[in-house]
Amino acid sequence: MSEETKASIPPEKLVRVTFLPEGRTVEFEFGTMPYQHHGKPMSFLDVAENHDVFLDHACGGVCACTTCHLWIKDQQGISEADDDELDRMDMAADQQLNSRLGCQAVITRPGDYVVEIPKWNRNYVSEGKPLTLAEEK
């Protein structure tokens, strides 16, 4: 997003999401992001897809797996987990109190959000981002 575009977002409508460990921050105006049909509208998966941030999602974002499991640093401004998500999270590895599925956790208001993609959940090869191999001599 250009500096000019960022400056045109009214502060009371600004959404800022930082994805860790990459440390990449994306900003957009609340309620204006196009829906990419990956997870629920305004979910962290939807944000990631709209801003070219890699968040694995083997089931396409329909709450049928746990590959988009992430940790949300502050749950304020995020939708409550529904029964389907809670049932699915029972199968997730390394659950924490701040664990959510990226396809189901929806941003409900402007603000600053920080999410961490667990190390074991970073599968770059599955999305056509091959690992770099050292050249043979």
LUMLORO-700508 format. One line per field, with one value per atom (N, C-alpha, C): atom name; x, y, z. Coordinates in pm, 1 decimal, always signed. Layout:
atom = (CA:...) .
x = (X:...) .
y = (Y:...) .
z = (Z:...) .
//
This chain:
atom = (N:CA:C:N:CA:C:N:CA:C:N:CA:C:N:CA:C:N:CA:C:N:CA:C:N:CA:C:N:CA:C:N:CA:C:N:CA:C:N:CA:C:N:CA:C:N:CA:C:N:CA:C:N:CA:C:N:CA:C:N:CA:C:N:CA:C:N:CA:C:N:CA:C:N:CA:C:N:CA:C:N:CA:C:N:CA:C:N:CA:C:N:CA:C:N:CA:C:N:CA:C:N:CA:C:N:CA:C:N:CA:C:N:CA:C:N:CA:C:N:CA:C:N:CA:C:N:CA:C:N:CA:C:N:CA:C:N:CA:C:N:CA:C:N:CA:C:N:CA:C:N:CA:C:N:CA:C:N:CA:C:N:CA:C:N:CA:C:N:CA:C:N:CA:C:N:CA:C:N:CA:C:N:CA:C:N:CA:C:N:CA:C:N:CA:C:N:CA:C:N:CA:C:N:CA:C:N:CA:C:N:CA:C:N:CA:C:N:CA:C:N:CA:C:N:CA:C:N:CA:C:N:CA:C:N:CA:C:N:CA:C:N:CA:C:N:CA:C:N:CA:C:N:CA:C:N:CA:C:N:CA:C:N:CA:C:N:CA:C:N:CA:C:N:CA:C:N:CA:C:N:CA:C:N:CA:C:N:CA:C:N:CA:C:N:CA:C:N:CA:C:N:CA:C:N:CA:C:N:CA:C:N:CA:C:N:CA:C:N:CA:C:N:CA:C:N:CA:C:N:CA:C:N:CA:C:N:CA:C:N:CA:C:N:CA:C:N:CA:C:N:CA:C:N:CA:C:N:CA:C:N:CA:C:N:CA:C:N:CA:C:N:CA:C:N:CA:C:N:CA:C:N:CA:C:N:CA:C:N:CA:C:N:CA:C:N:CA:C:N:CA:C:N:CA:C:N:CA:C:N:CA:C:N:CA:C:N:CA:C:N:CA:C:N:CA:C:N:CA:C:N:CA:C:N:CA:C:N:CA:C:N:CA:C:N:CA:C:N:CA:C:N:CA:C:N:CA:C:N:CA:C:N:CA:C:N:CA:C:N:CA:C:N:CA:C:N:CA:C) .
x = (+84.4:+0.0:+89.3:+57.5:+138.8:+116.8:+212.8:+201.7:+80.6:+52.6:-62.2:-192.8:-203.6:-323.8:-339.6:-228.8:-234.0:-280.7:-230.0:-264.9:-412.6:-474.3:-614.6:-711.6:-660.7:-746.7:-771.1:-898.7:-926.7:-877.0:-808.6:-752.0:-854.7:-978.8:-1081.6:-1128.3:-1081.5:-1117.6:-996.6:-880.1:-756.5:-746.7:-719.0:-688.1:-542.5:-465.2:-323.3:-302.8:-258.8:-233.8:-86.4:-19.7:+119.7:+123.9:+186.4:+201.9:+343.8:+354.0:+482.5:+502.5:+622.4:+749.9:+803.9:+734.4:+781.9:+793.5:+707.7:+710.1:+648.4:+568.5:+505.5:+376.1:+360.8:+241.6:+165.5:+34.0:-53.3:-155.5:-194.4:-291.7:-400.1:-523.6:-635.2:-748.8:-843.5:-958.9:-1064.1:-1111.7:-1211.7:-1334.4:-1380.8:-1501.9:-1483.0:-1358.3:-1336.9:-1259.5:-1211.1:-1128.8:-1216.8:-1180.9:-1260.9:-1251.8:-1361.1:-1366.1:-1307.5:-1206.0:-1136.7:-1189.3:-1293.3:-1353.9:-1258.0:-1170.1:-1083.4:-1116.5:-1192.6:-1237.5:-1353.3:-1387.7:-1495.4:-1446.2:-1537.9:-1496.2:-1433.0:-1321.0:-1245.0:-1174.8:-1166.1:-1087.4:-939.8:-854.3:-711.3:-663.5:-726.8:-693.5:-731.6:-846.7:-891.0:-795.0:-752.4:-655.1:-524.7:-477.1:-352.0:-361.9:-470.1:-487.8:-492.9:-557.3:-568.3:-435.8:-343.2:-217.5:-95.1:-115.3:-4.8:+84.4:+21.6:+92.3:+58.6:+160.4:+134.8:+82.5:-38.4:-96.8:-158.7:-96.4:-142.6:-289.2:-363.7:-505.9:-548.2:-518.3:-539.1:-683.9:-779.1:-920.1:-986.2:-910.0:-967.2:-1036.5:-1020.1:-1076.4:-1219.2:-1257.6:-1395.7:-1407.0:-1307.3:-1308.4:-1313.1:-1237.3:-1234.4:-1097.1:-1001.7:-869.0:-813.6:-686.6:-627.1:-498.7:-479.2:-353.5:-340.0:-448.4:-439.0:-437.0:-409.4:-399.9:-297.2:-335.0:-242.4:-269.6:-179.4:-193.1:-218.3:-325.3:-361.8:-319.6:-235.3:-176.1:-278.0:-381.9:-484.8:-619.2:-709.1:-836.5:-942.2:-914.9:-1013.7:-1030.7:-1155.0:-1184.5:-1192.5:-1190.9:-1197.7:-1326.9:-1390.4:-1512.9:-1487.4:-1592.0:-1584.3:-1579.8:-1509.7:-1506.0:-1641.6:-1692.2:-1818.8:-1790.8:-1897.2:-1882.7:-1802.4:-1823.3:-1748.3:-1598.0:-1560.6:-1418.7:-1362.7:-1436.3:-1389.7:-1371.8:-1465.8:-1453.7:-1329.6:-1304.8:-1188.9:-1059.3:-1058.5:-937.8:-896.9:-990.2:-955.4:-850.0:-838.7:-742.9:-613.6:-605.7:-488.3:-370.9:-251.9:-129.1:-95.8:-34.2:+19.2:-81.8:-199.4:-301.5:-255.7:-290.1:-264.1:-394.3:-397.1:-518.4:-556.6:-458.8:-486.4:-492.1:-508.1:-516.4:-650.4:-644.1:-764.3:-731.8:-835.2:-817.6:-823.6:-724.5:-719.2:-840.6:-903.2:-1020.2:-1147.5:-1146.1:-1266.7:-1259.0:-1139.8:-1121.7:-1138.3:-1246.2:-1283.9:-1255.0:-1195.6:-1171.9:-1305.0:-1348.7:-1481.5:-1480.1:-1359.6:-1351.8:-1209.8:-1195.3:-1061.9:-970.8:-841.6:-744.6:-617.1:-528.4:-400.8:-409.7:-365.8:-371.3:-235.5:-194.7:-70.0:-102.7:-65.8:-88.3:+43.9:+61.1:+181.3:+144.0:+211.8:+194.7:+297.3:+251.1:+345.5:+447.9:+568.6:+679.1:+643.0:+578.3:+545.0:+434.2:+373.4:+260.9:+301.4:+431.0:+479.6:+523.7:+433.5:+459.3:+469.8:+586.3:+602.9:+597.2:+639.9:+645.2:+506.1:+404.4:+271.2:+206.9:+253.2:+195.2:+285.8:+373.4:+458.1:+573.9:+613.2:+727.6:+837.6:+910.2:+1006.0:+1120.1:+1171.2:+1288.6:+1408.5:+1498.2:+1619.3:+1722.6:+1775.3:+1874.5:+2011.0:+2111.4:+2248.8:+2291.7:+2368.7:+2418.1:+2521.3:+2518.0:+2619.3:+2743.9:+2860.2:+2988.2:+3042.3) .
y = (-116.8:+0.0:+123.6:+218.8:+339.9:+429.0:+516.1:+610.4:+701.1:+738.3:+824.3:+754.3:+626.2:+549.4:+535.2:+504.7:+493.0:+623.1:+734.3:+865.0:+897.6:+837.0:+866.2:+785.1:+690.9:+611.2:+690.5:+718.6:+787.8:+703.4:+764.7:+688.9:+600.7:+644.4:+566.5:+444.9:+431.2:+316.6:+231.1:+263.9:+194.1:+58.0:-44.7:-177.8:-203.8:-245.0:-276.8:-417.0:-508.5:-646.6:-678.2:-724.8:-766.8:-918.4:-980.5:-1125.5:-1159.9:-1236.1:-1282.6:-1427.5:-1476.8:-1415.4:-1328.8:-1326.3:-1249.0:-1100.0:-1052.6:-911.7:-822.7:-881.6:-805.0:-742.6:-612.6:-540.8:-494.7:-518.6:-471.7:-376.2:-277.6:-179.1:-163.3:-143.8:-121.8:-55.6:-4.8:+61.0:-43.9:-41.8:-137.5:-132.1:-249.7:-261.5:-242.4:-223.3:-200.1:-311.7:-408.8:-514.3:-610.9:-639.9:-735.4:-875.4:-947.9:-1083.6:-1181.4:-1257.2:-1351.5:-1495.4:-1516.9:-1649.5:-1751.8:-1704.5:-1791.8:-1765.0:-1853.7:-1830.4:-1731.7:-1685.9:-1588.5:-1450.9:-1366.1:-1230.6:-1158.2:-1092.4:-1017.4:-1107.5:-1237.8:-1327.8:-1300.7:-1348.7:-1330.4:-1401.2:-1512.0:-1578.8:-1489.9:-1427.9:-1337.4:-1219.1:-1164.1:-1054.3:-1100.8:-1218.2:-1271.7:-1290.4:-1347.7:-1370.8:-1239.9:-1139.4:-1009.2:-935.2:-968.5:-894.2:-981.5:-1095.4:-1184.4:-1224.5:-1253.1:-1307.9:-1456.6:-1541.7:-1685.4:-1736.7:-1792.6:-1863.2:-1990.1:-2104.2:-2231.2:-2253.3:-2313.7:-2342.7:-2457.7:-2577.5:-2697.2:-2720.1:-2677.4:-2704.4:-2589.6:-2486.8:-2374.0:-2274.5:-2290.9:-2195.0:-2223.6:-2351.4:-2387.0:-2454.4:-2437.7:-2492.3:-2644.4:-2705.1:-2851.0:-2907.8:-2822.4:-2867.3:-2766.1:-2776.0:-2680.4:-2618.7:-2625.1:-2574.5:-2423.0:-2349.5:-2203.8:-2160.9:-2256.3:-2228.4:-2118.0:-2019.6:-1913.2:-1867.8:-1787.6:-1732.2:-1582.8:-1535.0:-1394.2:-1330.1:-1229.4:-1168.6:-1100.0:-1039.4:-971.8:-1002.3:-1063.1:-1109.5:-999.6:-879.3:-771.8:-731.8:-713.7:-677.0:-795.4:-917.8:-1041.2:-1115.0:-1174.5:-1251.2:-1364.4:-1404.7:-1520.2:-1648.4:-1748.3:-1878.1:-1945.5:-1999.7:-2073.0:-2220.6:-2298.6:-2440.4:-2519.0:-2489.8:-2561.1:-2538.0:-2413.3:-2383.1:-2447.7:-2441.1:-2501.4:-2651.9:-2717.4:-2861.6:-2892.5:-2812.4:-2834.2:-2807.5:-2704.5:-2670.2:-2781.3:-2867.5:-2981.2:-3070.5:-3063.4:-3146.4:-3071.8:-2944.6:-2863.5:-2893.2:-2887.6:-2905.6:-2778.0:-2793.9:-2682.2:-2570.3:-2609.7:-2510.0:-2422.1:-2295.6:-2200.5:-2126.3:-2046.4:-1971.8:-1875.3:-1832.2:-1738.1:-1804.2:-1936.9:-2010.5:-1986.4:-1965.7:-1954.0:-2008.3:-2036.4:-2070.6:-1941.4:-1920.4:-1797.8:-1779.1:-1888.8:-1879.9:-1842.1:-1851.6:-1828.8:-1704.5:-1661.9:-1545.0:-1418.8:-1345.7:-1230.7:-1100.3:-1006.7:-872.4:-799.3:-754.2:-693.5:-542.0:-484.0:-337.4:-291.5:-165.1:-112.9:-126.6:-129.8:-140.2:-207.3:-230.5:-297.1:-441.6:-534.0:-675.9:-738.5:-831.8:-905.1:-1053.6:-1126.6:-1271.2:-1340.7:-1457.9:-1536.3:-1668.5:-1698.8:-1828.0:-1920.5:-2027.7:-2117.0:-2175.3:-2196.8:-2244.8:-2373.5:-2466.1:-2594.5:-2580.5:-2462.5:-2441.7:-2363.5:-2343.3:-2265.6:-2359.9:-2393.5:-2491.4:-2420.5:-2363.6:-2284.9:-2368.8:-2493.0:-2574.8:-2602.1:-2617.2:-2653.2:-2544.8:-2422.7:-2313.7:-2271.1:-2360.9:-2330.3:-2238.1:-2232.1:-2151.3:-2248.4:-2303.0:-2410.0:-2362.5:-2455.8:-2429.5:-2404.2:-2319.8:-2292.7:-2398.7:-2466.6:-2570.8:-2518.6:-2558.1:-2518.2:-2584.3:-2510.9:-2567.2:-2675.2:-2780.3:-2885.7:-2841.5:-2878.5:-2844.2:-2960.3) .
z = (+0.0:+0.0:+0.0:-84.6:-94.0:+27.6:+52.5:+165.4:+146.7:+21.2:-7.6:+28.4:-6.7:+25.7:+176.4:+246.8:+392.8:+455.9:+404.9:+460.5:+439.3:+336.3:+308.5:+395.4:+471.9:+560.2:+687.8:+719.5:+845.6:+962.9:+1060.4:+1173.0:+1244.5:+1251.5:+1321.5:+1240.8:+1114.9:+1031.3:+993.6:+1048.6:+1013.5:+1083.7:+1003.3:+1055.5:+1021.8:+1123.2:+1105.2:+1161.7:+1075.8:+1117.3:+1094.8:+1200.6:+1190.6:+1201.6:+1101.5:+1097.9:+1142.5:+1251.3:+1302.4:+1260.9:+1249.0:+1280.9:+1168.4:+1054.0:+939.7:+972.4:+1062.2:+1098.6:+992.6:+906.3:+798.5:+848.7:+828.0:+869.7:+746.7:+748.1:+640.5:+700.8:+622.7:+668.3:+563.6:+609.8:+518.0:+594.4:+518.9:+579.3:+613.6:+737.2:+783.5:+691.8:+650.3:+569.8:+420.2:+374.3:+231.6:+162.5:+236.9:+178.6:+98.7:-26.9:-104.7:-44.9:-48.8:+5.8:-94.3:-53.5:-140.7:-128.8:-49.7:-31.9:+28.2:+115.6:+193.4:+338.9:+399.9:+536.3:+537.0:+654.6:+667.8:+622.7:+575.9:+538.2:+657.5:+633.5:+734.3:+835.1:+805.2:+890.7:+864.6:+952.7:+932.2:+805.8:+770.4:+644.7:+526.9:+532.6:+427.1:+414.3:+525.8:+525.4:+461.5:+503.3:+449.2:+297.8:+251.0:+107.5:+29.7:+83.3:+16.4:+9.1:+98.4:+107.0:+81.0:+16.2:-21.9:+95.1:+208.7:+324.3:+327.7:+334.3:+330.3:+464.6:+462.1:+576.2:+519.2:+547.6:+492.6:+529.1:+435.8:+459.5:+367.6:+412.2:+330.9:+290.4:+372.9:+342.5:+266.1:+232.0:+160.3:+251.5:+381.7:+476.0:+517.5:+517.4:+552.8:+689.6:+774.5:+911.2:+911.9:+818.3:+811.0:+846.2:+884.1:+923.8:+1023.6:+1055.8:+1149.1:+1093.2:+961.8:+905.9:+916.6:+933.9:+947.7:+1094.7:+1183.6:+1327.5:+1350.4:+1428.4:+1464.9:+1606.4:+1657.6:+1792.9:+1779.0:+1839.0:+1833.1:+1964.5:+1954.6:+2074.7:+2165.0:+2108.5:+2188.4:+2123.7:+2198.0:+2141.2:+2128.9:+2178.8:+2167.9:+2021.9:+1979.9:+1842.5:+1748.7:+1805.3:+1726.7:+1762.9:+1663.0:+1687.2:+1786.0:+1856.0:+1945.1:+1861.9:+1910.9:+1842.4:+1854.3:+1742.8:+1747.6:+1775.3:+1790.0:+1825.2:+1721.3:+1591.9:+1487.5:+1501.8:+1526.5:+1541.7:+1667.9:+1777.5:+1902.6:+1887.8:+1818.4:+1794.0:+1711.0:+1607.6:+1520.8:+1597.7:+1681.0:+1756.6:+1852.9:+1890.8:+1976.4:+1910.8:+1777.9:+1704.6:+1672.5:+1704.9:+1669.6:+1761.3:+1703.7:+1781.0:+1857.1:+1973.0:+2050.9:+2076.3:+2122.2:+2155.3:+2269.5:+2258.8:+2365.6:+2393.1:+2497.8:+2529.3:+2417.8:+2338.4:+2230.9:+2093.1:+2088.5:+1962.8:+1894.6:+1764.1:+1680.9:+1542.7:+1466.8:+1326.7:+1247.0:+1161.8:+1083.0:+994.1:+952.1:+863.9:+939.0:+1071.0:+1150.5:+1239.1:+1276.0:+1362.8:+1278.5:+1302.3:+1220.6:+1294.8:+1223.7:+1277.8:+1276.8:+1394.2:+1405.2:+1417.5:+1427.9:+1438.3:+1402.4:+1366.6:+1337.8:+1460.1:+1435.6:+1544.6:+1499.2:+1594.7:+1570.6:+1618.4:+1533.5:+1565.0:+1535.8:+1621.5:+1602.6:+1612.0:+1506.8:+1504.8:+1475.5:+1532.4:+1507.9:+1444.1:+1335.6:+1269.9:+1333.7:+1402.2:+1469.5:+1372.3:+1421.1:+1338.5:+1264.5:+1331.8:+1270.4:+1166.3:+1154.6:+1063.5:+938.5:+918.3:+804.0:+694.3:+603.2:+498.3:+363.1:+332.4:+210.2:+83.3:+87.4:-32.2:-87.4:-2.3:-49.1:-134.2:-127.2:-205.2:-320.1:-363.9:-477.7:-445.7:-319.9:-279.9:-238.2:-336.5:-306.0:-218.4:-144.3:-62.3:-151.9:-110.5:-184.1:-148.6:-248.7:-227.4:-265.8:-191.2:-222.5:-353.1:-432.7:-558.9:-531.6:-614.7:-604.4:-676.1:-624.8:-689.8:-764.8) .
//
